[in-house]
Amino acid sequence: MEPHRIPSIPASMYYIPNFISPDEESHILNKIPSNRWITLTHRRLQSLPARLTATNTLLSSTPLPEFLTTPITPRFNGLEIFAGAPHGVNHCLINEYLPGQGIMPHEDGAAYHPVVATVSLGGTVVLDVTEKGGGSGGEKLGKWRILQEPRSLLVTMGSAYTDTLHGIAEVHEDDDLNAETVANWELLGDREPFIANGGLNTRTTRISLTYRDVKKVSTIGSKILGRGKS
Ligand SMILES: O=C(O)CCC(=O)C(=O)O
C-alpha cells in the first residue's frame, strides 16, 4: 500500500485510481437495487446487508450481496486492507449524491473497526478532511482536500480514522483543483481533465460504496425466525 499513501495527511490514507474497470463499474451500477433506497434530506442511501440497530449492532446473518463483493473484496484481501478486522468486511453503505448534494463533516466512530474503504462510481468529488479540534478553539487545524475519481479506492485507517472528520460540500462544482490544493494530486489516475478545465470539476451523480467491519454482530433475530445456522 505504501506507493498509494497520500502524503501530508495524518497516517494513514491511501488512494488507488482505477481500482475497478469501467465494465466492473457499470455492472455494479446496474445491480444496485432500485427499491431499497432510504431517502434523506440531502442524499439517499442503502445500508447492506442491514441497517445498524440503536446499539450499533449489525443484526443479520446474511452476507453482502455478490455484486458488492465480486471483484472488490478479494482485491481488499490482496492488499490486506482489512487484515486486522475481526470479521473482515461485513457492511457496505451505498450513498448517492446528485450535483449539489454532500455529507456534513463527521467521523465514522467506534461502531466500526477503524478502517474504511470507499469505492467511487460515476462522478468525481472532493472529500474535505479536517483535523478534529482539541477544544480550546485557538489552534490551527489541518485541512486537506482529496479528489475521488470514479472507479478509485480511498482507504482511511489509523489516526486519519480517529483524529479527523470528513465531509463533502453541497456544491455543483469543485474549484481550484491543482497540485497545491489537492492532497492526492500526484496519485490521481488522470489529472488532465482538471488542468484542461482550469482546475474545475463539474459534479455529476456519484455513488460511493463504503466498506467497513461492524464490530458488534448478532444473528439472534434470524435465529428466532428459524433461519439461523444453529
Ligand atoms: O461518500 C463518501 O465518499 C463518504 C461517505 C461517508 O462519509 C460515510 O458513509 O460515512
The ligand as an SDF file (V2000), in Angstrom:
LIG
                    3D

 10  9  0  0  0  0  0  0  0  0999 V2000
  -19.4310    9.0710    0.0070 O   0  0  0  0  0  0  0  0  0  0  0  0
  -18.3700    9.1430    0.5730 C   0  0  0  0  0  0  0  0  0  0  0  0
  -17.2960    9.0880   -0.0340 O   0  0  0  0  0  0  0  0  0  0  0  0
  -18.3260    9.3470    2.0680 C   0  0  0  0  0  0  0  0  0  0  0  0
  -19.3300    8.5210    2.7850 C   0  0  0  0  0  0  0  0  0  0  0  0
  -19.2400    8.6920    4.2560 C   0  0  0  0  0  0  0  0  0  0  0  0
  -18.5750    9.5420    4.7710 O   0  0  0  0  0  0  0  0  0  0  0  0
  -19.9920    7.8070    5.1250 C   0  0  0  0  0  0  0  0  0  0  0  0
  -20.7630    6.9820    4.6310 O   0  0  0  0  0  0  0  0  0  0  0  0
  -19.8240    7.9110    6.3550 O   0  0  0  0  0  0  0  0  0  0  0  0
  1  2  2  0
  2  3  1  0
  2  4  1  0
  4  5  1  0
  5  6  1  0
  6  7  2  0
  6  8  1  0
  8  9  2  0
  8 10  1  0
M  END
$$$$
